[in-house]
Amino acid sequence: MPQPRHRLAIHWFRRDLRLSDNMALWNAVENAEEVIPLYVLSHWQGTHHWTGPGRQQFLCGCLESLSKNLEMTGSRLTVRGGHAPDIIETLIRESRADAVYFNRDPDPHGRQIEDQVRQRCRQIGVAVCDYKDTVLHEPGEVLTGSGDPYRVYTPYSRTWFAQAKPSPVGRPKTIRTPEGVFSDPLPSLDHWKLSLPDGLSLPAAGERAARDRLKAALSGPLQKYAAQRNDPAADATSHLGPDLRYGTISVREVFHQAQKAADQSQTASERDSIHTFQKQLAWREFFMAIMGHFPNVLDEEFNPQWRGLDWNDPEKDDAFNRWCDGRTGFPIVDAGMQELWHTGWMHNRVRMVVASFLIKDLLIRWQEGAKW
């Protein structure tokens, strides 16, 4: 049996709140004598406009599930609040850890944070081991023949599908964690002084719930996905968006389980439906590639010809409030917004409709809708 490379490693959980098929965690357990599983509650979580109460409640459920799963391996989750580079450096000095493991984040803000972590670790002589995990193919892996990033989905998807897909790794059975590592309590909405809106019912969170959703989707809705995916009234989507966002299930497992289901399908229509679902995974990574290669899209229009338009001010126009509340008078828009209010989720086709209505009909920038 090979000797461990490290005495004590910190695994920094980010968008990978699971034990199964977690590339960085798997390698940390394989290569270190002991591992400290760490989650950092960033200082902006719960206060930034992209982290509302529904999203934070789902995160709390994911962390509770992760904590219980770690305890079953003999380990425990360490939770600390603050700026990740500061928290990780402090924990390194407290524990004398000699390595930090994490999975890379394709988000520009996430990349900035992990670059700061790498710099801190270099300064104090601690190894950094980071891995591809959030996506099947990172932005720099799917390029044109001349090495440029794609700007259009269809040619991107052809290259994406032509590439071999990485296989899932295992699930650690035992994780040795040192005693005496301080942890804050698991967070609740009270931590951020938030409360759920009346009538909001969220799905179950965590690794088991994510796997149950995938199993249910592959045995039912996704078999008719190609024909029904554009019908908002049909329950024909996977509902895996939050799970992929927080990494309670890996995109590798989703892709390969879908492929297995397609290979076992009895009809061409079922195989086509599941392949159509897999295309949505390619769409997800195309968006991440655009965001990675052109991070300015978070703040301005991708196409320069649309920059500088005379947008309406939402603070001076009640139309924005009616859009938020689902009171526009357009049934499909209002139904979508009410679905979001009551379930924390919206059908992907309706998302496109309500976003298009906000931008093209109300002439309000998409960033205003994102803030809400």
QUICOR-V324997 format. One record per residue. N is the residue number from 0. PSI is psi in whole degrees, -180 to 180 (999 if undefined). BURIAL is 1 if it has 24 or more other ideal C-beta (glycine too) atoms within 12 Angstrom, else 0. Layout:
# QUICOR-V324997
n=N psi=PSI burial=BURIAL
n=N psi=PSI burial=BURIAL
This chain:
# QUICOR-V324997
n=0 psi=128 burial=0
n=1 psi=148 burial=0
n=2 psi=143 burial=0
n=3 psi=144 burial=0
n=4 psi=-28 burial=0
n=5 psi=149 burial=1
n=6 psi=-48 burial=0
n=7 psi=122 burial=1
n=8 psi=147 burial=1
n=9 psi=125 burial=1
n=10 psi=118 burial=1
n=11 psi=104 burial=1
n=12 psi=138 burial=1
n=13 psi=-99 burial=1
n=14 psi=44 burial=1
n=15 psi=53 burial=1
n=16 psi=65 burial=1
n=17 psi=165 burial=1
n=18 psi=-38 burial=1
n=19 psi=137 burial=1
n=20 psi=51 burial=1
n=21 psi=106 burial=1
n=22 psi=-48 burial=1
n=23 psi=-44 burial=1
n=24 psi=-44 burial=1
n=25 psi=-46 burial=1
n=26 psi=-34 burial=1
n=27 psi=-46 burial=1
n=28 psi=-36 burial=1
n=29 psi=-32 burial=1
n=30 psi=-2 burial=1
n=31 psi=147 burial=1
n=32 psi=-42 burial=0
n=33 psi=155 burial=1
n=34 psi=134 burial=1
n=35 psi=109 burial=1
n=36 psi=125 burial=1
n=37 psi=135 burial=1
n=38 psi=131 burial=1
n=39 psi=120 burial=1
n=40 psi=102 burial=1
n=41 psi=151 burial=1
n=42 psi=-23 burial=0
n=43 psi=-11 burial=0
n=44 psi=135 burial=1
n=45 psi=-12 burial=1
n=46 psi=-28 burial=0
n=47 psi=150 burial=0
n=48 psi=-12 burial=0
n=49 psi=4 burial=0
n=50 psi=73 burial=1
n=51 psi=177 burial=1
n=52 psi=-38 burial=1
n=53 psi=-45 burial=1
n=54 psi=-42 burial=1
n=55 psi=-35 burial=1
n=56 psi=-40 burial=1
n=57 psi=-42 burial=1
n=58 psi=-44 burial=1
n=59 psi=-41 burial=1
n=60 psi=-39 burial=1
n=61 psi=-43 burial=1
n=62 psi=-38 burial=1
n=63 psi=-43 burial=1
n=64 psi=-45 burial=1
n=65 psi=-43 burial=1
n=66 psi=-45 burial=1
n=67 psi=-41 burial=0
n=68 psi=-38 burial=1
n=69 psi=-40 burial=1
n=70 psi=-32 burial=0
n=71 psi=-18 burial=0
n=72 psi=-1 burial=1
n=73 psi=6 burial=0
n=74 psi=-169 burial=1
n=75 psi=155 burial=1
n=76 psi=131 burial=1
n=77 psi=125 burial=1
n=78 psi=129 burial=1
n=79 psi=147 burial=1
n=80 psi=139 burial=1
n=81 psi=-160 burial=0
n=82 psi=123 burial=0
n=83 psi=-47 burial=1
n=84 psi=-40 burial=1
n=85 psi=-46 burial=0
n=86 psi=-45 burial=1
n=87 psi=-43 burial=1
n=88 psi=-43 burial=1
n=89 psi=-44 burial=1
n=90 psi=-37 burial=1
n=91 psi=-47 burial=1
n=92 psi=-37 burial=0
n=93 psi=-44 burial=0
n=94 psi=-14 burial=1
n=95 psi=36 burial=0
n=96 psi=146 burial=1
n=97 psi=9 burial=1
n=98 psi=149 burial=1
n=99 psi=125 burial=1
n=100 psi=139 burial=1
n=101 psi=162 burial=1
n=102 psi=137 burial=1
n=103 psi=148 burial=1
n=104 psi=126 burial=1
n=105 psi=-13 burial=1
n=106 psi=135 burial=0
n=107 psi=-42 burial=0
n=108 psi=-42 burial=0
n=109 psi=-38 burial=1
n=110 psi=-37 burial=1
n=111 psi=-43 burial=0
n=112 psi=-45 burial=1
n=113 psi=-30 burial=1
n=114 psi=-38 burial=0
n=115 psi=-38 burial=0
n=116 psi=-44 burial=1
n=117 psi=-44 burial=1
n=118 psi=-45 burial=0
n=119 psi=-44 burial=1
n=120 psi=-40 burial=1
n=121 psi=-41 burial=0
n=122 psi=-31 burial=0
n=123 psi=10 burial=0
n=124 psi=34 burial=0
n=125 psi=136 burial=1
n=126 psi=145 burial=1
n=127 psi=127 burial=1
n=128 psi=107 burial=1
n=129 psi=154 burial=1
n=130 psi=156 burial=1
n=131 psi=128 burial=1
n=132 psi=-37 burial=1
n=133 psi=-24 burial=1
n=134 psi=163 burial=1
n=135 psi=-38 burial=1
n=136 psi=124 burial=1
n=137 psi=161 burial=1
n=138 psi=-40 burial=1
n=139 psi=-4 burial=0
n=140 psi=-15 burial=1
n=141 psi=95 burial=1
n=142 psi=165 burial=0
n=143 psi=172 burial=0
n=144 psi=-27 burial=0
n=145 psi=4 burial=0
n=146 psi=13 burial=0
n=147 psi=156 burial=0
n=148 psi=147 burial=1
n=149 psi=146 burial=1
n=150 psi=-9 burial=0
n=151 psi=140 burial=0
n=152 psi=-47 burial=0
n=153 psi=-53 burial=0
n=154 psi=-33 burial=0
n=155 psi=-47 burial=1
n=156 psi=-35 burial=1
n=157 psi=-45 burial=0
n=158 psi=-40 burial=1
n=159 psi=-48 burial=1
n=160 psi=-26 burial=1
n=161 psi=-18 burial=0
n=162 psi=144 burial=0
n=163 psi=140 burial=0
n=164 psi=133 burial=1
n=165 psi=145 burial=0
n=166 psi=154 burial=0
n=167 psi=154 burial=1
n=168 psi=-178 burial=1
n=169 psi=-165 burial=0
n=170 psi=123 burial=0
n=171 psi=133 burial=1
n=172 psi=-34 burial=0
n=173 psi=134 burial=0
n=174 psi=116 burial=1
n=175 psi=126 burial=1
n=176 psi=133 burial=1
n=177 psi=153 burial=1
n=178 psi=160 burial=0
n=179 psi=13 burial=0
n=180 psi=122 burial=1
n=181 psi=140 burial=0
n=182 psi=141 burial=1
n=183 psi=162 burial=0
n=184 psi=157 burial=0
n=185 psi=140 burial=1
n=186 psi=156 burial=1
n=187 psi=174 burial=0
n=188 psi=-28 burial=1
n=189 psi=-29 burial=0
n=190 psi=-36 burial=1
n=191 psi=6 burial=1
n=192 psi=45 burial=0
n=193 psi=162 burial=0
n=194 psi=150 burial=0
n=195 psi=141 burial=1
n=196 psi=149 burial=0
n=197 psi=134 burial=0
n=198 psi=-4 burial=0
n=199 psi=124 burial=1
n=200 psi=113 burial=0
n=201 psi=154 burial=1
n=202 psi=162 burial=1
n=203 psi=144 burial=0
n=204 psi=156 burial=1
n=205 psi=174 burial=1
n=206 psi=-46 burial=1
n=207 psi=-43 burial=1
n=208 psi=-39 burial=1
n=209 psi=-44 burial=1
n=210 psi=-38 burial=1
n=211 psi=-40 burial=0
n=212 psi=-42 burial=1
n=213 psi=-45 burial=1
n=214 psi=-45 burial=1
n=215 psi=-39 burial=0
n=216 psi=-44 burial=1
n=217 psi=-27 burial=1
n=218 psi=-4 burial=0
n=219 psi=-94 burial=0
n=220 psi=-39 burial=1
n=221 psi=-14 burial=1
n=222 psi=-19 burial=1
n=223 psi=23 burial=1
n=224 psi=-42 burial=1
n=225 psi=-38 burial=1
n=226 psi=-29 burial=0
n=227 psi=-5 burial=0
n=228 psi=-24 burial=1
n=229 psi=5 burial=0
n=230 psi=106 burial=0
n=231 psi=-23 burial=1
n=232 psi=-15 burial=0
n=233 psi=141 burial=0
n=234 psi=77 burial=0
n=235 psi=17 burial=1
n=236 psi=170 burial=1
n=237 psi=-25 burial=1
n=238 psi=25 burial=1
n=239 psi=1 burial=1
n=240 psi=-53 burial=1
n=241 psi=-35 burial=1
n=242 psi=-41 burial=1
n=243 psi=-34 burial=1
n=244 psi=-45 burial=1
n=245 psi=-1 burial=1
n=246 psi=30 burial=1
n=247 psi=-8 burial=1
n=248 psi=148 burial=1
n=249 psi=151 burial=1
n=250 psi=-27 burial=1
n=251 psi=-47 burial=1
n=252 psi=-41 burial=1
n=253 psi=-47 burial=1
n=254 psi=-49 burial=1
n=255 psi=-34 burial=1
n=256 psi=-37 burial=1
n=257 psi=-42 burial=1
n=258 psi=-40 burial=1
n=259 psi=-43 burial=0
n=260 psi=-39 burial=1
n=261 psi=-42 burial=1
n=262 psi=-29 burial=0
n=263 psi=-3 burial=0
n=264 psi=149 burial=0
n=265 psi=-16 burial=0
n=266 psi=155 burial=0
n=267 psi=-33 burial=0
n=268 psi=-38 burial=0
n=269 psi=-43 burial=1
n=270 psi=-41 burial=1
n=271 psi=-38 burial=0
n=272 psi=-45 burial=1
n=273 psi=-36 burial=1
n=274 psi=-37 burial=1
n=275 psi=-38 burial=1
n=276 psi=-42 burial=1
n=277 psi=-30 burial=1
n=278 psi=-29 burial=1
n=279 psi=-31 burial=1
n=280 psi=-36 burial=1
n=281 psi=-40 burial=1
n=282 psi=-43 burial=1
n=283 psi=-44 burial=1
n=284 psi=-26 burial=1
n=285 psi=-44 burial=1
n=286 psi=-44 burial=1
n=287 psi=-34 burial=1
n=288 psi=-44 burial=1
n=289 psi=-45 burial=1
n=290 psi=-36 burial=1
n=291 psi=-42 burial=1
n=292 psi=-31 burial=1
n=293 psi=69 burial=1
n=294 psi=-14 burial=0
n=295 psi=-16 burial=0
n=296 psi=-17 burial=1
n=297 psi=-20 burial=0
n=298 psi=-19 burial=0
n=299 psi=170 burial=0
n=300 psi=141 burial=0
n=301 psi=-44 burial=0
n=302 psi=118 burial=0
n=303 psi=-26 burial=0
n=304 psi=-16 burial=0
n=305 psi=3 burial=0
n=306 psi=146 burial=0
n=307 psi=14 burial=0
n=308 psi=156 burial=0
n=309 psi=89 burial=0
n=310 psi=153 burial=1
n=311 psi=146 burial=0
n=312 psi=116 burial=0
n=313 psi=-24 burial=1
n=314 psi=-16 burial=0
n=315 psi=5 burial=0
n=316 psi=116 burial=0
n=317 psi=-13 burial=0
n=318 psi=-34 burial=1
n=319 psi=-44 burial=1
n=320 psi=-38 burial=0
n=321 psi=-36 burial=0
n=322 psi=-46 burial=1
n=323 psi=-40 burial=1
n=324 psi=-7 burial=0
n=325 psi=43 burial=1
n=326 psi=37 burial=0
n=327 psi=-22 burial=1
n=328 psi=-5 burial=0
n=329 psi=111 burial=0
n=330 psi=-44 burial=0
n=331 psi=-37 burial=1
n=332 psi=-48 burial=1
n=333 psi=-38 burial=1
n=334 psi=-41 burial=1
n=335 psi=-44 burial=1
n=336 psi=-36 burial=1
n=337 psi=-36 burial=1
n=338 psi=-42 burial=1
n=339 psi=-43 burial=1
n=340 psi=-39 burial=1
n=341 psi=-21 burial=0
n=342 psi=-12 burial=1
n=343 psi=10 burial=1
n=344 psi=153 burial=1
n=345 psi=139 burial=1
n=346 psi=137 burial=1
n=347 psi=-33 burial=1
n=348 psi=-37 burial=1
n=349 psi=-32 burial=1
n=350 psi=-43 burial=1
n=351 psi=-39 burial=0
n=352 psi=-49 burial=1
n=353 psi=-34 burial=1
n=354 psi=-44 burial=1
n=355 psi=-40 burial=0
n=356 psi=-43 burial=1
n=357 psi=-44 burial=1
n=358 psi=-50 burial=1
n=359 psi=-29 burial=0
n=360 psi=-43 burial=0
n=361 psi=-10 burial=1
n=362 psi=48 burial=0
n=363 psi=133 burial=1
n=364 psi=146 burial=1
n=365 psi=-28 burial=1
n=366 psi=-31 burial=0
n=367 psi=-40 burial=1
n=368 psi=-38 burial=1
n=369 psi=-38 burial=0
n=370 psi=-39 burial=0
n=371 psi=999 burial=1
